[in-house]
């Protein structure tokens, strides 16, 4: 049974869908927009004058396509209605909360959708179709982590704070792939983000739907003839996102869109891109493959905050890796332990590195991150620690002082380049 949520609490929800919560709303339906035969939007004006954006979608599992067609016709007269829905929060997007329709009926009882129990409250169990934990891809069965980017970004915002992430040049997304993390940060949260990946970004169908939704909400009109894609501009907004925005009638200059550098990330990056490296607020990597270790090494070397979700171990490419116990790094758990053991904090000093598992995701979802100074008085809950010899459900990590780079050099272009910090030896404090 879904928990009843007061409308006043909608804006406090974390990003994402919340099918376990339920809203009971009433008011006048208006501004009906039929997007497809299986999807329609409308606004609900309640007695207090507040507008709530509502959507009815066949994929949610409560209304069939025939119900949606009849509902669209019933709402054309702007009737008074009562409805039940579950909320979806879009954080920085507009509207901030959308109500997914579960049941709707006319206030006078003339009609109801679904049609069963017209004029009375239906007590049937919700038919919301939840996310499958695993999916088949060809001959392989793999974790269904389609929401991994949203979950990771939510962790970043909760851990480091929006204001901190927006500082300077914003977030540096290493090995960003299709730009899932960068798109969530920039387009949905308004946090500047630059992707470092040799492959040019492509706009996925899910991202195109986000542009389309934003365009409809703002009343933008798509051009009659889509313009050709713009050329790639190194360090500028990704051409694929610029083109997708223009095709939906949006002005790219008025949006926060991901930027991209088509290059590899390695030990020379701070010298090749000194200004971006100096000004970025956070270095992140969501399944960055071979770049996972350079993210940790360079962030520690230059006193940068970072967060990465390691994926592949590549034991044959890096046979020199050894844990503190002297074991070769060949499993995912050993790799996470190996990265945590890079913590330079001396014995008895609070750890600078921590790890936490994103519980909403399947598969490899352990975040290795530097502890922000603001978390000093708090305890970071760790649902599952993928580190050798570590058990338990909670670990406490306190404030650590990240020393700034000692001294600066100047490159041929006059940009400030931080000197290498002396490597500080140390051992990872035993976790119990």
C-alpha positions, 0 to 999 in steps of 0.5 A: 500500500502506498504511503499518503504524501501531503502536497506540501511535502512534494518539493522536499522529495529527492530526484526520481520517481516515487511509486511508493508514495501517493498524492490525493489531489482535487481541482480543475483540469486544464491545458490538456496536451496529447503528446502520443496516444499513450501519453498526455499532460494536463494541469490541475488548478487546486482550490488554493490557486496552485498549479500541479503538472500531471501526466497520464502514461500507459507505461506506468501501468494504471491506464490503458491506451483506450483509457487515455483516449477517453480521458483526453476527451473528458478533460477538454471541458476543464472539469472539476476532478479528483485524482490519485497519483504518485510523484516524480521530482525533477530537482532543478528542472521546471516543473519541479514535481510531476504527478503520475496519474493512477486514478482520476474521476469527475467530481460529480461521479460522471466518469472515472478512469480506470472505469472500475468503481466509478464514483468510489475510491478503488482499493485495488493494488497499484499496477505500477510496473517496477524496474527489472533488476536485470536485463538481457543484452544479446546473449548476456544478462546484465544489471539493469542500471538505466538510472545509474546516472541519476543515482550517482548525480544525486549522491554527488549533490547530497555529498558535496552540495550544489553550491560547491559543485557550481564553483569555478569551471564546475565538474570534470567528468572523466571517461563520460561516455555518452554524457549521462552524468554530465547531462544530469548535472548540466541540463537537469541541475544547472551545474556546469560540467565538462566531459573528458573522453576521446569519443564525441558525445552523442545525444541519446533518445532519452536525452532527446525526450528531455529536450522535447519535454523542456520545449513543450513546457516552455512553449518553444516551437521546433523549426520547420527544417532542422539545421545541420549539426554544428562542428565540434568545438574543443572545450565548447558545448557538445555539438550533439546537444546543441543540435538537439536543443535547436531541433526542439526550438530551444536556444542553447545559449539559454541552457546549461549543457555539457562541454567536451574535451576529446582527449584522454585523461592521464598524468599529463592532463593537469599540464595540458589543461591547466586552467580547467584542472585548476578551476574544476570543483570536482573530478568524477568518473562513472565506470571510467574503465582504465581511468579510475586509478588516474582519477584517484591518483591525480586528485590526491596529488593536487588536493582535488575532491573526487568521486568515482565508481570503478568498473572493470579491473583489467588485471592483465594490463596492470599486473603491478597492482598489489594490495597492502596485504601483497595480493595481486589486484584481480577482483572488484573487491580487491580493486576497491580496497586498492584504491582506498589504500591510496589514502595518504592520511597517517595512522590516527588521522581521520581518513580522507577517502571513503566508499559507499554502495549505491543501494538502488543499483545492481552490480558494480556500484561502489563509490570511492570518494574524498570526504568533503570538509562539510561532512566533518561532524557527520557519519557517512552511512555505508550499506556495503563496503567493498574492501578487503577485511571490511564488514558491517553496515556503517562507518564513520569518516570525519573531516580531513584537511586537503592541503593545496598544491605547494607552489605553482609553475607557469607554462608557455601560455602563462597559465598557472600550473600546480607543482606536483605534490610530494607523495605522502605515504600512509596506510588506510586506517583499519575499518571495523 
